[in-house]
Amino acid sequence: MAAIKTYKCPFCGNGKMITQTLDYEISDTSNKKVIIPNIEVDICDTCGEKVFGYEAALKLEEKKKKANR
């Protein structure tokens, strides 16, 4: 099992960012909810801010484009 890498939160400066895999919800232009499964995101354990990596951001953009067609 790989070690979990954490780093200091760039937003609040107090918490640590912890990588989690979760289902992320977005809304399309008609306000319909779209669930994107298995997105890897770093979440601050203090302020709750989320940071998406490159692959997660690409996956989100692709789903947003499809949802807004």
C-alpha positions as CSV (number, residue, x, y, z in Angstrom):
1,M,0.0,0.0,0.0
2,A,1.4,3.4,-1.0
3,A,2.0,6.1,1.6
4,I,-0.5,8.9,1.7
5,K,1.2,12.3,0.9
6,T,-0.1,15.3,2.7
7,Y,0.8,18.9,2.5
8,K,-0.1,22.2,4.2
9,C,-3.3,23.8,3.0
10,P,-2.6,26.7,0.5
11,F,-5.8,28.4,1.5
12,C,-6.1,28.5,5.3
13,G,-2.4,27.7,6.0
14,N,-3.4,25.7,9.1
15,G,-4.7,22.4,7.9
16,K,-3.2,19.6,6.0
17,M,-4.4,18.4,2.6
18,I,-5.4,14.7,2.5
19,T,-6.1,12.9,-0.8
20,Q,-9.5,11.2,-1.0
21,T,-11.4,9.5,-3.8
22,L,-15.1,10.5,-3.9
23,D,-18.1,11.0,-6.1
24,Y,-18.4,14.7,-7.0
25,E,-21.6,16.4,-7.9
26,I,-21.9,19.3,-10.4
27,S,-24.9,21.0,-12.0
28,D,-25.4,21.5,-15.7
29,T,-26.7,24.7,-17.4
30,S,-30.3,23.6,-16.7
31,N,-29.5,23.0,-13.0
32,K,-29.7,19.2,-13.4
33,K,-27.3,17.4,-11.0
34,V,-24.6,15.2,-12.6
35,I,-22.6,12.8,-10.5
36,I,-18.9,12.2,-11.5
37,P,-17.7,9.0,-9.8
38,N,-14.2,8.3,-8.4
39,I,-12.7,11.8,-8.5
40,E,-9.4,12.1,-6.7
41,V,-9.3,15.3,-4.7
42,D,-7.1,16.8,-1.9
43,I,-9.3,18.1,0.9
44,C,-8.1,20.3,3.8
45,D,-8.8,18.7,7.2
46,T,-9.4,22.2,8.7
47,C,-11.2,24.5,6.3
48,G,-12.6,21.8,3.9
49,E,-11.1,23.5,0.7
50,K,-10.7,21.1,-2.2
51,V,-7.8,21.0,-4.7
52,F,-8.3,18.9,-7.9
53,G,-5.3,17.4,-9.6
54,Y,-4.7,17.6,-13.4
55,E,-6.4,14.3,-14.2
56,A,-9.4,15.1,-12.0
57,A,-9.8,18.5,-13.6
58,L,-9.8,17.0,-17.1
59,K,-12.4,14.5,-16.0
60,L,-14.6,17.3,-14.6
61,E,-14.3,19.4,-17.7
62,E,-15.1,16.5,-20.0
63,K,-18.3,15.7,-17.9
64,K,-19.3,19.4,-17.8
65,K,-19.1,19.6,-21.6
66,K,-21.2,16.5,-22.1
67,A,-23.7,17.6,-19.5
68,N,-24.2,21.0,-21.2
69,R,-24.8,19.7,-24.7
